[in-house]
Amino acid sequence: MAMPVEMAVCIAHNVFLLLDSWIWTCVLAADEAARLLRSATR
């Protein structure tokens, strides 16, 4: 049973958006942690 191409593209797009937002959140958290560490060592 084959999946229509449009549905596969829609699923791939949603997965990409989910991963993109998750990675962006991790980057922001790491940036904030680094800022706190830098300010704590001064």
C-alpha distance matrix in Angstrom:
0.0 3.8 6.7 9.7 12.5 14.9 13.3 13.1 16.7 17.8 16.7 18.4 21.4 21.9 21.7 24.2 26.5 26.5 27.4 29.9 31.7 31.8 33.2 35.7 36.8 37.5 39.4 41.5 42.3 43.3 45.5 47.2 47.8 49.3 51.5 52.7 53.5 55.4 57.5 58.2 59.7 62.1
3.8 0.0 3.8 6.5 8.9 11.7 10.5 10.1 13.5 15.0 14.3 15.6 18.5 19.5 19.5 21.6 24.0 24.4 25.2 27.4 29.5 29.8 31.1 33.4 34.8 35.5 37.2 39.4 40.4 41.3 43.3 45.2 45.9 47.3 49.4 50.9 51.7 53.4 55.5 56.4 57.8 60.1
6.7 3.8 0.0 3.8 6.3 8.4 6.8 6.7 10.2 11.3 10.8 12.5 15.1 16.0 16.4 18.5 20.6 21.2 22.3 24.4 26.2 26.8 28.2 30.3 31.7 32.7 34.4 36.3 37.5 38.6 40.5 42.2 43.2 44.6 46.5 48.0 49.0 50.7 52.6 53.7 55.2 57.4
9.7 6.5 3.8 0.0 3.8 5.5 5.4 6.5 8.8 10.1 11.0 12.6 14.4 15.8 16.9 18.6 20.4 21.5 22.9 24.4 26.3 27.4 28.7 30.4 32.1 33.4 34.8 36.5 38.0 39.3 40.8 42.6 43.9 45.2 46.9 48.5 49.7 51.2 53.0 54.3 55.9 57.8
12.5 8.9 6.3 3.8 0.0 3.8 5.4 5.1 6.2 8.6 9.9 10.5 12.2 14.3 15.4 16.3 18.4 20.0 21.0 22.2 24.4 25.7 26.7 28.2 30.3 31.5 32.5 34.4 36.2 37.2 38.5 40.6 41.9 43.0 44.7 46.5 47.7 48.9 50.9 52.3 53.7 55.6
14.9 11.7 8.4 5.5 3.8 0.0 3.8 5.5 5.1 6.1 8.7 9.9 10.5 12.3 14.3 15.2 16.5 18.4 20.0 20.8 22.7 24.4 25.6 26.8 28.7 30.4 31.4 32.9 34.8 36.1 37.2 39.1 40.7 41.9 43.3 45.1 46.5 47.7 49.5 51.1 52.6 54.3
13.3 10.5 6.8 5.4 5.4 3.8 0.0 3.8 5.4 5.0 6.2 8.5 9.8 10.6 12.3 14.1 15.4 16.6 18.3 19.8 21.3 22.6 24.2 25.7 27.2 28.8 30.2 31.7 33.2 34.7 36.1 37.7 39.2 40.6 42.2 43.7 45.1 46.6 48.3 49.6 51.3 53.2
13.1 10.1 6.7 6.5 5.1 5.5 3.8 0.0 3.8 5.4 5.2 6.1 8.5 10.0 10.6 12.2 14.3 15.4 16.4 18.0 20.1 21.1 22.3 24.1 25.8 27.0 28.3 30.2 31.6 32.8 34.3 36.2 37.4 38.7 40.5 42.1 43.2 44.7 46.6 47.9 49.4 51.4
16.7 13.5 10.2 8.8 6.2 5.1 5.4 3.8 0.0 3.8 5.5 5.1 6.0 8.6 9.9 10.4 12.3 14.2 15.3 16.1 18.3 19.9 20.8 22.2 24.3 25.6 26.6 28.3 30.2 31.3 32.5 34.5 36.0 37.1 38.6 40.5 41.8 42.9 44.8 46.4 47.8 49.6
17.8 15.0 11.3 10.1 8.6 6.1 5.0 5.4 3.8 0.0 3.8 5.5 5.1 6.2 8.7 9.9 10.7 12.4 14.3 15.2 16.7 18.4 20.0 21.1 22.7 24.5 25.7 27.1 28.8 30.4 31.6 33.2 34.8 36.2 37.6 39.3 40.8 42.1 43.7 45.2 47.0 48.7
16.7 14.3 10.8 11.0 9.9 8.7 6.2 5.2 5.5 3.8 0.0 3.8 5.4 5.2 6.2 8.6 9.9 10.6 12.3 14.1 15.6 16.5 18.2 19.9 21.3 22.7 24.3 25.9 27.2 28.7 30.3 31.8 33.1 34.6 36.3 37.8 39.1 40.6 42.3 43.6 45.3 47.3
18.4 15.6 12.5 12.6 10.5 9.9 8.5 6.1 5.1 5.5 3.8 0.0 3.8 5.5 5.1 6.1 8.7 9.9 10.5 12.0 14.3 15.3 16.2 18.0 19.9 21.0 22.2 24.2 25.7 26.8 28.3 30.2 31.5 32.6 34.4 36.1 37.2 38.6 40.6 41.9 43.4 45.3
21.4 18.5 15.1 14.4 12.2 10.5 9.8 8.5 6.0 5.1 5.4 3.8 0.0 3.8 5.5 5.1 6.3 8.7 10.0 10.4 12.4 14.2 15.3 16.3 18.4 20.0 20.9 22.5 24.4 25.7 26.8 28.6 30.3 31.4 32.8 34.7 36.1 37.3 39.0 40.6 42.2 43.9
21.9 19.5 16.0 15.8 14.3 12.3 10.6 10.0 8.6 6.2 5.2 5.5 3.8 0.0 3.8 5.4 5.1 6.2 8.7 9.8 10.7 12.3 14.2 15.3 16.7 18.5 20.0 21.2 22.7 24.5 25.8 27.2 28.8 30.4 31.7 33.2 34.8 36.3 37.8 39.2 41.0 42.8
21.7 19.5 16.4 16.9 15.4 14.3 12.3 10.6 9.9 8.7 6.2 5.1 5.5 3.8 0.0 3.8 5.5 5.1 6.2 8.4 10.0 10.5 12.1 14.1 15.4 16.6 18.3 20.0 21.2 22.5 24.3 25.9 27.0 28.5 30.3 31.7 33.0 34.6 36.3 37.5 39.2 41.2
24.2 21.6 18.5 18.6 16.3 15.2 14.1 12.2 10.4 9.9 8.6 6.1 5.1 5.4 3.8 0.0 3.8 5.4 5.2 5.9 8.6 9.8 10.4 12.0 14.1 15.3 16.2 18.1 19.9 20.9 22.2 24.2 25.6 26.7 28.4 30.2 31.4 32.6 34.5 36.0 37.5 39.3
26.5 24.0 20.6 20.4 18.4 16.5 15.4 14.3 12.3 10.7 9.9 8.7 6.3 5.1 5.5 3.8 0.0 3.8 5.5 5.0 6.2 8.5 9.9 10.5 12.2 14.3 15.3 16.4 18.3 20.0 21.0 22.6 24.3 25.7 26.9 28.7 30.3 31.5 33.0 34.6 36.4 38.0
26.5 24.4 21.2 21.5 20.0 18.4 16.6 15.4 14.2 12.4 10.6 9.9 8.7 6.2 5.1 5.4 3.8 0.0 3.8 5.5 5.4 6.2 8.7 10.0 10.7 12.5 14.4 15.5 16.7 18.5 20.1 21.4 22.7 24.5 26.0 27.3 28.8 30.5 31.9 33.2 35.1 37.0
27.4 25.2 22.3 22.9 21.0 20.0 18.3 16.4 15.3 14.3 12.3 10.5 10.0 8.7 6.2 5.2 5.5 3.8 0.0 3.8 5.5 5.0 6.0 8.4 9.8 10.5 12.2 14.2 15.3 16.4 18.2 20.0 21.0 22.4 24.3 25.8 26.9 28.4 30.3 31.5 33.1 35.1
29.9 27.4 24.4 24.4 22.2 20.8 19.8 18.0 16.1 15.2 14.1 12.0 10.4 9.8 8.4 5.9 5.0 5.5 3.8 0.0 3.8 5.5 5.3 6.1 8.6 10.0 10.6 12.3 14.3 15.4 16.4 18.4 20.0 21.1 22.5 24.4 25.8 26.9 28.7 30.3 31.8 33.5
31.7 29.5 26.2 26.3 24.4 22.7 21.3 20.1 18.3 16.7 15.6 14.3 12.4 10.7 10.0 8.6 6.2 5.4 5.5 3.8 0.0 3.8 5.5 5.0 6.1 8.7 9.9 10.5 12.3 14.3 15.3 16.5 18.3 19.9 21.0 22.6 24.4 25.7 27.1 28.6 30.5 32.2
31.8 29.8 26.8 27.4 25.7 24.4 22.6 21.1 19.9 18.4 16.5 15.3 14.2 12.3 10.5 9.8 8.5 6.2 5.0 5.5 3.8 0.0 3.8 5.5 5.1 6.4 8.7 10.0 10.7 12.4 14.3 15.5 16.6 18.5 20.1 21.3 22.7 24.5 26.0 27.1 29.0 31.0
33.2 31.1 28.2 28.7 26.7 25.6 24.2 22.3 20.8 20.0 18.2 16.2 15.3 14.2 12.1 10.4 9.9 8.7 6.0 5.3 5.5 3.8 0.0 3.8 5.4 5.1 6.2 8.7 9.9 10.5 12.3 14.3 15.3 16.4 18.4 20.0 21.0 22.5 24.4 25.7 27.2 29.2
35.7 33.4 30.3 30.4 28.2 26.8 25.7 24.1 22.2 21.1 19.9 18.0 16.3 15.3 14.1 12.0 10.5 10.0 8.4 6.1 5.0 5.5 3.8 0.0 3.8 5.4 5.1 6.2 8.6 9.9 10.5 12.4 14.2 15.3 16.5 18.5 20.0 21.1 22.7 24.4 26.0 27.6
36.8 34.8 31.7 32.1 30.3 28.7 27.2 25.8 24.3 22.7 21.3 19.9 18.4 16.7 15.4 14.1 12.2 10.7 9.8 8.6 6.1 5.1 5.4 3.8 0.0 3.8 5.4 5.2 6.2 8.6 9.9 10.6 12.3 14.2 15.4 16.6 18.4 20.0 21.3 22.6 24.6 26.4
37.5 35.5 32.7 33.4 31.5 30.4 28.8 27.0 25.6 24.5 22.7 21.0 20.0 18.5 16.6 15.3 14.3 12.5 10.5 10.0 8.7 6.4 5.1 5.4 3.8 0.0 3.8 5.5 5.1 6.1 8.6 9.9 10.5 12.2 14.2 15.3 16.4 18.3 20.0 21.0 22.7 24.8
39.4 37.2 34.4 34.8 32.5 31.4 30.2 28.3 26.6 25.7 24.3 22.2 20.9 20.0 18.3 16.2 15.3 14.4 12.2 10.6 9.9 8.7 6.2 5.1 5.4 3.8 0.0 3.8 5.5 5.1 6.1 8.7 9.9 10.5 12.3 14.3 15.3 16.4 18.4 19.9 21.3 23.1
41.5 39.4 36.3 36.5 34.4 32.9 31.7 30.2 28.3 27.1 25.9 24.2 22.5 21.2 20.0 18.1 16.4 15.5 14.2 12.3 10.5 10.0 8.7 6.2 5.2 5.5 3.8 0.0 3.8 5.5 5.0 6.2 8.6 9.9 10.5 12.4 14.3 15.3 16.6 18.4 20.3 21.7
42.3 40.4 37.5 38.0 36.2 34.8 33.2 31.6 30.2 28.8 27.2 25.7 24.4 22.7 21.2 19.9 18.3 16.7 15.3 14.3 12.3 10.7 9.9 8.6 6.2 5.1 5.5 3.8 0.0 3.8 5.4 5.1 6.2 8.6 9.9 10.6 12.3 14.2 15.4 16.5 18.6 20.5
43.3 41.3 38.6 39.3 37.2 36.1 34.7 32.8 31.3 30.4 28.7 26.8 25.7 24.5 22.5 20.9 20.0 18.5 16.4 15.4 14.3 12.4 10.5 9.9 8.6 6.1 5.1 5.5 3.8 0.0 3.8 5.4 5.0 6.1 8.6 9.8 10.5 12.2 14.2 15.2 16.6 18.8
45.5 43.3 40.5 40.8 38.5 37.2 36.1 34.3 32.5 31.6 30.3 28.3 26.8 25.8 24.3 22.2 21.0 20.1 18.2 16.4 15.3 14.3 12.3 10.5 9.9 8.6 6.1 5.0 5.4 3.8 0.0 3.8 5.5 5.1 6.2 8.7 9.9 10.5 12.4 14.2 15.6 17.1
47.2 45.2 42.2 42.6 40.6 39.1 37.7 36.2 34.5 33.2 31.8 30.2 28.6 27.2 25.9 24.2 22.6 21.4 20.0 18.4 16.5 15.5 14.3 12.4 10.6 9.9 8.7 6.2 5.1 5.4 3.8 0.0 3.8 5.4 5.0 6.2 8.6 9.9 10.6 12.3 14.5 15.9
47.8 45.9 43.2 43.9 41.9 40.7 39.2 37.4 36.0 34.8 33.1 31.5 30.3 28.8 27.0 25.6 24.3 22.7 21.0 20.0 18.3 16.6 15.3 14.2 12.3 10.5 9.9 8.6 6.2 5.0 5.5 3.8 0.0 3.8 5.4 5.1 6.2 8.6 10.0 10.5 12.5 14.7
49.3 47.3 44.6 45.2 43.0 41.9 40.6 38.7 37.1 36.2 34.6 32.6 31.4 30.4 28.5 26.7 25.7 24.5 22.4 21.1 19.9 18.5 16.4 15.3 14.2 12.2 10.5 9.9 8.6 6.1 5.1 5.4 3.8 0.0 3.8 5.4 5.1 6.1 8.6 9.8 10.8 12.8
51.5 49.4 46.5 46.9 44.7 43.3 42.2 40.5 38.6 37.6 36.3 34.4 32.8 31.7 30.3 28.4 26.9 26.0 24.3 22.5 21.0 20.1 18.4 16.5 15.4 14.2 12.3 10.5 9.9 8.6 6.2 5.0 5.4 3.8 0.0 3.8 5.5 5.1 6.2 8.6 10.2 11.2
52.7 50.9 48.0 48.5 46.5 45.1 43.7 42.1 40.5 39.3 37.8 36.1 34.7 33.2 31.7 30.2 28.7 27.3 25.8 24.4 22.6 21.3 20.0 18.5 16.6 15.3 14.3 12.4 10.6 9.8 8.7 6.2 5.1 5.4 3.8 0.0 3.8 5.5 5.2 6.1 8.8 10.3
53.5 51.7 49.0 49.7 47.7 46.5 45.1 43.2 41.8 40.8 39.1 37.2 36.1 34.8 33.0 31.4 30.3 28.8 26.9 25.8 24.4 22.7 21.0 20.0 18.4 16.4 15.3 14.3 12.3 10.5 9.9 8.6 6.2 5.1 5.5 3.8 0.0 3.8 5.5 5.1 6.4 9.0
55.4 53.4 50.7 51.2 48.9 47.7 46.6 44.7 42.9 42.1 40.6 38.6 37.3 36.3 34.6 32.6 31.5 30.5 28.4 26.9 25.7 24.5 22.5 21.1 20.0 18.3 16.4 15.3 14.2 12.2 10.5 9.9 8.6 6.1 5.1 5.5 3.8 0.0 3.8 5.5 5.4 6.7
57.5 55.5 52.6 53.0 50.9 49.5 48.3 46.6 44.8 43.7 42.3 40.6 39.0 37.8 36.3 34.5 33.0 31.9 30.3 28.7 27.1 26.0 24.4 22.7 21.3 20.0 18.4 16.6 15.4 14.2 12.4 10.6 10.0 8.6 6.2 5.2 5.5 3.8 0.0 3.8 5.5 5.5
58.2 56.4 53.7 54.3 52.3 51.1 49.6 47.9 46.4 45.2 43.6 41.9 40.6 39.2 37.5 36.0 34.6 33.2 31.5 30.3 28.6 27.1 25.7 24.4 22.6 21.0 19.9 18.4 16.5 15.2 14.2 12.3 10.5 9.8 8.6 6.1 5.1 5.5 3.8 0.0 3.8 5.6
59.7 57.8 55.2 55.9 53.7 52.6 51.3 49.4 47.8 47.0 45.3 43.4 42.2 41.0 39.2 37.5 36.4 35.1 33.1 31.8 30.5 29.0 27.2 26.0 24.6 22.7 21.3 20.3 18.6 16.6 15.6 14.5 12.5 10.8 10.2 8.8 6.4 5.4 5.5 3.8 0.0 3.8
62.1 60.1 57.4 57.8 55.6 54.3 53.2 51.4 49.6 48.7 47.3 45.3 43.9 42.8 41.2 39.3 38.0 37.0 35.1 33.5 32.2 31.0 29.2 27.6 26.4 24.8 23.1 21.7 20.5 18.8 17.1 15.9 14.7 12.8 11.2 10.3 9.0 6.7 5.5 5.6 3.8 0.0
